[in-house]
Amino acid sequence: MDGLYVVATFSISTLFMSILWYIKTSQGRRANPPLPPGPLGLPILGYLPFLGNNLFQKFTELGHKYGPIYSISLGKKFCVVINSPSLVKEVVRDQDSVFANRDIPAVGIVATYGANDIVFSELNSKWRAMRKIFVQEMMNAKSLDASYNLRKDQVRTAVRQVHAKIGNPVEIGPLIFRTELKVMMSMLWGGKFEGEEGERIASEFLAVAPKLVDLFGKPNISDFFPLLAWLDIQGVKKQMETYMQIVDKIFETVITQHEMNLSGEIKEGKKDLLQILLEIQNKQDSEISISRKQIKAIFMVRALL
């Protein structure tokens, strides 16, 4: 009898909580202004059980069903998903001060050296300084023109690889992914790393980069239930820390070599972004400054996101 009483009490409590959750969720969607449409999911867990293994694919499917903006409960997190270029522009540019300071994924904190990049950093003076560096120094026409030959060299290499395999099947997906990463690495630090040394560093980074991308897209319980984050139940944070040890060694090697060659002559059209960042770091009278940790965090975001 005691066992039946416990089961009955638990069942009734669960049913009662489910009803309350449904009422609360329904009222939230009828709020003024109303919340975006979206799937209801389950109590406590929200829509987590239905996400599947591919988070981005599921979000795309829900976008087709609910439109360019929809809401979804993921554990303890209530999320609004933007699935339209015009809305993304509205959020990240026109209304950036309103939507700043978003929750940072556990892997994001590790990969960006404690949110020291321009994507995950809080909206403060440090973020404004990095944004200024991006706009005025890194993404202006002069800097992009200076790295033109670096980009051209990598594209030509990819074309030669395809040409060498005439009559044989070519896996375009991996080829494009590798080419994109090599183009990005050339823009970041390729001006000083050519030949065998450049290939070695590129190979090391390319070996770990897909694993980093996978971890960024992997649903993590720590993000949906912050109280459980310290447990790292899925071991996602630990995996990211392991990969970041490899990445950090690569970054340190590249930055150190650039610092040694900073006073050297720069080839025309071969000025990479690290050269620009180090020049800013070494300017005594500069209005903006950047730390070594911020440089490495910018590298991660620029290469992978």
N, C-alpha and C positions, 0 to 999 in steps of 0.2 A: 504493500500500500504506500509506503514512504517513497519508493521509487516512482510509482505512478504519479504521486502528488508532485514530486520534483519535475517530472517530465511535463505534466499538465501546466504547472506554474510557469515553466520556461517557455512553453508554447504560447500561452496566453500573453506573457510579457513581450515575446517577440512579435506577436500579431499586433499588440497595442503600440509598440514602438514603430512598427511598419506603417500603421495607420497615421500616427502622428507625423512621421517623416513625410508621408505622401501629402498630407494636408499642408504641412509647412512648405514643401517644394511647390505645390500647386499655387499656394498663396504668393510665393516668391515670383512665380512666372506671371502672376496677374498684378504684380506690384506696379506702382506708378512712379517713374516710367517702367513698363514691363521689361522683364529680362528677355534676352534672345531665346528663341525656341531651341529645343534640344531633347535628347533622350533622358528619361527619368533614372534608369538604373535601379540599383538595390539599396536598401538602408545600409548605412555605414560604409559599404564598399563602393557605392555609386555605380558608375559604368565600368569599373575596373575589370570585372569578370568577362566582359564582352570585347575588350580591346584587341585581343589576339597578340601575335608576336610582332606585327609590323604596325607601329604606332602611327606613322605618317600615312600609310595606306588606309587605315581605319578612319583617321581624321578626314581624309579626302572623300571617302565613301559617305561619311556623315555630312560633309559639306554639300554633296550632291543631293542629299535628302532634305537638309534643313536650311540650306542657303549659305551665303558668303560669311555670315556671322551667326554663331550658335553657342549655347552654353552647355557645359557638361560637368558633372560631379565626379571627381576622381579621388576616392577616399575622403579625406578631410579637406581636400582642395576643391574649391568651386572655380572653374576655369571658363573663360570666354575665348573661343577659337576664331581667329580671323583667317578667312580663306579667299581673300580678294586683294589684288595689288593696290587698288584705290583705297581700301580700308587700312591696309598695312601702312601706306603712305600717311594716312590721317593719324594713325596711332604713333608711329615712330618718328614722324617729322612735325606735322602740324600741331599735334597735341602731346608732344614728347614729355613735357614737364608734368602732365597729368598722369601719364602711364609709366613714368620712371619708377625706379626702385621696385621692380618686379621680383618675385621669389626666384632664387637662383638654384638650379639643380645641384645635387650633391657632387656630381662629376664636374659640373661647371666651375665650382669653387676650386676643386683640385687642379683642373686643367688651366685655369687662368690665374694661378698663383695667388689665390685668395681674392678673386674678383678684382684684379688689377688691370683689367682691359677696358675697352670702350663700350662693350656690349653689356657686361654684367655689373660694372661699377655703379655705385650709388651716384645720384645726381648731386655732385658737389664740385668744389674748385678743382679737384684732381681730374674728375671726368671732363670738365670744361677745358682744362689744359690739353688733355689727350685729344679731344675733339678739334681743338684749334690746330694741333699738330697734324691731324688727319687732313683737315680741309686746306690749310695753308701750305703745308710742307710736303705731305705724302701723296695727296690725290690731285694736286694741281697739274696743269698741262705740261709744265716744264719737267716735273718729276716723272710723269708718265712717259714723256718723250725720251727721257734719259734712260729708261729701261726698255725701250722699244726693241733694240737689238737682242736683248736677253729673251724676250718673249718670242721673237721671230726665230731664234736659233732652236728653241725647243719644239716649235711647230714644224719646222723643217726636218728635225730629227724624226718626229712621228711620221711624217709623210714618207721619208726614206725607208722607215721600217715597214710601212704598208707596201711600198713599191717592191721591196726585197722579197715579199711573200706573194707575188703575183702567181695565180694558179692554185694557191693554198688558202684555206679558210682563215679569217682573221677575227679574233674576238674584239669587237669594237668597244664594248663597255669598259673592260679593263684597260684597253689602250687609251681611251679618252680620259679615264680617271687618272692614270699615271701621267699622261701628258699635262693635264690641268694642274696636278700637284707639282710637277717639275717646272711648269711655267711660273707657278706661285713661288716656289722656292728660289727660282732664278731672280724674280723680282725682289724677294726678301733679302737674299744674301749671295746670289749667283755671281755678282761682279768680281768676287775675289776667290771663288772656288770653281775651277775649271779642270778638265782632264781627269786623271785617276782619283785625285783627292775629292773633286766635286762629285764624281760617280759614287765613291764610297759613302760619303755623307748622304747623298740622295737616296742610295739603296737602303741605308739604315733608317732613314725617316719614312720612306715609302713602305718599309716592312711593318712599321708600327701604326702608320696613319689610318689604314682601314679599320684597325681595332679601336682606335680612338673614336672614329666616326660611329662605329657600331654602338659603343658605350653611350655616346651622346643621344642616340635614338632609342636606347633600351629603356622600357618602363622600369622605374625604380621605386620600390615600396617606401624607401626613405623620403622620397619627394612627396608622396601622397599621404603619408602618416608621419609628420615631423617628429612626434614623440618617440618613434622607433628608429630614428635616423642613426643614433649612436650604436645600434646593434649591427647596422649594415648587413641585413639579413641575406641579401642576394650576393654580397661581396663585390658589388659594383664599384664602390669607392676604393676598395683595396686594389682591384684590378687597374683602375685609373691611376692610382698612386704608383703602381709597378711600372706601367707604361710611361708615366711622366718622368720617372727616373732616367729612362732611356732617352726621352726627348730632351730633358734638361741637359744631359751630357752633350748632346748634339748642339744645342743652343749655345752652351758655354764654349765649346770648341770654335764655333763659327764667330761668336762675338769677340772672343779673345784674338782670333786671327785678324779680324777686321780692325780691332784696336791697334794691333801691331803695324798694320798697313795703312792706318788712317792718314798719315802724312804723305803717303805715296801718291804717285800720279794716277789719275782715274782715266781709263780708256773712254773715248767718246762713245756715248750711247750705252755705257756699261755701268752706270751708277745705280746701285740697288738701294732698297728702302732702308736697310740697316745702316748703310753709309750716311743717309740723311739723318736717321735717329741719333747716331753717335755724334754727328756734327752738332746737333741741337744740344745733346747732353754736355758737350765740351765747351759750348759757348758761355763765357762768363757773364756777358751783358744781355743774355737772352731773357725776354719777358716770360717765356714758357720753359719748363724743365721736364725731364722725364728720367725715371730711375731704370736700373738694369732689370728689375723685376717687371716693370711695366713694359719694357721692350719685349721680354720673352712672352708675356701675356698677349701682347699685340700680335706676335708671331703666331701663336696658337690659333687665335680667332681668325687672323688673316688667311691662314693656310687651310683651315678646316671648315669654317662656318660661312 
